[in-house]
Amino acid sequence: MSKSSTARQERQQRSRDAGGPLEAVRNPAREAAPADLDRLIHERIRLGIVSALAVNRSLTFNELKALLKTSDGNLSVHARKLEEADYITCAKSFDGRLPKTEYRLAAAGRRALERYLNHMEALIRATREG
């Protein structure tokens, strides 16, 4: 290995070390960096789904669609992503002859929303203090 690449690696390591735990004390915004946001929840429709389910025991597909003012396809795709992540549960049944899809917030989804909200609050505080 050449001297220049060794020196470069040492500088990179020092740079990484500088951003360690003490950096978080000096710069609280670093802990709440936007890049660390839960991208699954951060998308507008998915955040709307999780938030609506956090304050309602359950909601049907049509209730969510009306509440979020979105299309069938859009809601379906976003709900499926949340379901695959175990953030929400989906129960399909029939109401007479009509299909009924009902969503509930799962425990993992509630925890993820809580983390997301805490993260956003930290970003807001850091921005206001900065």
Summary of the structure (lengths in Angstrom):
residues: 130
radius of gyration: 21.3
end to end distance: 42.8
largest distance: 77.0
contacts: 332
relative contact order: 0.14
helix: 68%
strand: 14%
